[in-house]
Structure formats: C-alpha cells, structure tokens
C-alpha cells in the first residue's frame, strides 16, 4: 500500500488537525519521498515511518509539535538538516538501519536543541573508532545514544512509564504467568495429597495396631475370667464335697 493511501485510511474520517499520532510503517513511498503529509497535520506529536523506502526528507511538512520521530530501516544518508527546519522540537529520533556512514551526516542535528535521544543502531557510522564519544561531543544536547547514556546507563522506557501512569503496568499479568501459578498450585495440591495419603495410611496402621492390641487385651481378659471361673468352680466343688463328708460323719455319729 502506498503511503498516501495509508495516511487516508489512518485518518478514519478525521481531519488532519485532530491527529496527534500517526503510524504508516511498511507502506511504500514513491521515489523515496514523503507523501500524503501536509502542514495540516500541525498537531502531530508522534510520527512513525518505519521501512517505507525513504531516501529523502525534503518533502517533510512543517510539524512544530512533533516530539518523537521513527525513521528506522529506510535509505536515508543525508538531508537531515530538514529535521531542524520542519521539526524543531524533536526530543526523540530513531535513524537505525539507515545509510548514515559519517559524522558529517549527523552534524545537521546540532540545531535540534531539544533532542535527548538518538538511535543510530545498525548504521555504518557505529563502526567508526570512538563512535559514541564523537557523537556525544558533536551533539552535547543528546543524553541517550542507541539507548544508553555516556555512562552506559540504559534509557528509561517511555512506554513503560506511560503504562505506570495509566495503572496498566501495575496490573497482574495474565497468560503464562497464570499457567505457572496453576502449575505451582497443582504441584502443591499433589504434594498435599501425597502427604495426606501418607498420613492417612500411617493413621490406619496405628488404628489397626491399636485394634489388634485391644483384641489381645480382650482375649487375655477372657482367659483370665475363665481361669477365675474355673478356680471358683473347683473351689465350690471342693466345698460341696467337704459338706457331703461332714454330713456322712454326722450320720455315723447318730448311729
């Protein structure tokens, strides 16, 4: 899809003056020039033209409120002076994956006084000796080059900061995180089940042992009672026999 048609679709029946963000990545520009953008996009703050085949910025309209410009993966090698003329308030510029080879190519960015972050990743200029030191010296207003400052501290993620402000980043993530939690719960449940099973088995063994001990005690008591009953029977028998003998003796005396 050509860039002009893509911009028309992105408008969605809105006027250009209502647009603050515009993304036309992977569309096609004729002759490597910017197409479809006019000065009517005066409220534009973010513009992304990634991989659209740009080789020149000469036809870029005046965008006084533009702060962030994505131009990665194009064929730009120069004409960057247009940026300071048409987009004087840029704070972020991504030129990674272009054909920028020399420091002289980025010298024109000196007039972008508000520029804080510049990305030249995957450009030939990055292979120059003392590349980072030279760029920071040439563009003292730049704080972050290719995502890091002069002390190799990583630039903050502006999108993450926006998420934090909206409260979205603080929300509990879903998807794989929940699945891991479920797996942990399953493992815990499984371990709990095994533990419960072992405890139940142990309790059953103890109960069985206790029942056996009780049976043995009952049996011993029964034997003891039987022994006592036998002894008492024997005693009663002897007593009866003794009484019978006494009666016999009495009869003899009467005679």
Secondary structure, DSSP 8 states (H G I E B T S, - for coil): -BHHHHHHHHHTT--GGG-SEEE-TT-B-GGG---S--TT-TT--EEE-TTS-----TT----TT--EEE--SS---S-THHHHHH-TT--EEE-TTS---SHHHHGGGGG-TT--EEE-TTSGGGGSTTHHHHHHHH-TT--EETTB-TT--B---HHHHHHHHHT-TTS---THHHHHHHHHHHHHHHHHHHHHHHHHHHHHHHHHHHHHHHHHHHHHHHHHHHHHHHHHHHHHHHHHHHHHHHHHHHHHHH-
